[in-house]
Amino acid sequence: PAWLSDPVAVQAYFTQPPLELLGRLWPWLAGVGVVWTLIGSCLIAVFCAPWAVAYRDLTR
């Protein structure tokens, strides 16, 4: 975004009251949280599956 190259604009953005800043950022934070949860769940399933198989083999 163009406002990132202007230090005055960045300073003005981050000197807003915290609740107003959070109100503007929460949709992005929620979206990133949902995407991160989905990707993380898939990665956990892929990396933990071999351990589940090993545990099942050991308990037979």
Secondary structure as GFF3:
##gff-version 3
##sequence-region A 1 60
A	DSSP	three_ten_helix	2	5	.	.	.	ID=ss1
A	DSSP	alpha_helix	7	14	.	.	.	ID=ss2
A	DSSP	alpha_helix	18	58	.	.	.	ID=ss3
###
